[in-house]
Amino acid sequence: MGTFSKLCDLIMEASASNYTAKRTNTINKATPHHVAGCLTAEQIARIFQNPNRKASANYGIGIDGKIVGIVPEESRAWTSSSPSNDHQAITIEVANDQVGGEWHISDLCIERLIDLIVEIRLRTKREVYVYDGTPNGTMTRHNMFAATTCPGSYLQGKLPYITEEINKRIKEGIAPVEVPTVQAPTKRNVGEEVTVTGIYVASNSTKRLNPARTKGKITKIIAGAKNPYLLDNGNLGWTNDGCIVDSAITAPTTNTSVTTYTVKSGDCLSEIGAKLGVNWKEIASLNGIHSPYTIYKGQKLKIPTATAAPAKTNLKSNEQICKEVWQGKWGNGGDRAYRLTQAGYDANLIQSMVNKGIGR
Ligand SMILES: [Zn+2]
């Protein structure tokens, strides 16, 4: 079997009497067609298995959104009424979701078309496409070569957008991987008081606990985590920007004493701030560092000494408390909620964890 895109959902090769086994040019163009029918990927491929059809395409995209491999990429499909074009092109038959009129094509099929062409391009030529409305471009149409309605007015009208979108993704795909010196700072800062509607059991957990709205202070930030903010609301839990409904920045530290921190490889300001419990923007301003906040290894940073009270550290973990609830150590109902609250725990949070069987 020849080469087909890894995006194919199925491979149903055309009859060998419907295409030329070896293309004479390298792949340089893409030519999207419409099938003029509401066909699934399988139905499209079946057409070209009939040896009398004398037509084919490299790929088909069905109304079901599936991509079918039909003519291997090494071979020249008979699709666009132009040997010269098809020896250079990957040709793709796309299903309509409406027959006649503008020959509409679903957004799903357009998306799959873009995905497919990008995948092929990044594997082969690694260059953007040119759609200039002429056969000289690298994005071409059937009706440039024959009197046909193909690719239909809808797909034809979409081609500038499709080409632009494909090129955007190709550029991203061939861009050298940059090693960021500074991680994008998260939206919030250590020390910020926030009101949230959701708390998670861990920084990367999707397991959401649903306490009533609760207020707390951000005590630590792990940039890049699903729930980057460690919230202390008398208890600890993780939250994210989507859960934060309100915030207030606490007064900046007034203490003028400073300590020094030496930047290590891979450090960024927001992480250093999180690690030291200091708003990273204060570190930036104290050291005269401005956007894009570049720092370098070995740099000595002045760190404002936080005056905020240290976070409570004497509380047990939520999980431990759940265990104790199951052991009967915290009583029941309103009594339990009262005792938990008095001891500095979030009774709603603990209850929702217990309800999930945590600590059992
Ligand atoms: Zn066509």
Boltz pocket constraint, residues with backbone or C-beta under 6 A from the ligand:
constraints:
  - pocket:
      binder: B
      contacts: [[A, 32], [A, 33], [A, 34], [A, 79], [A, 80], [A, 142], [A, 150], [A, 151]]
      max_distance: 6.0
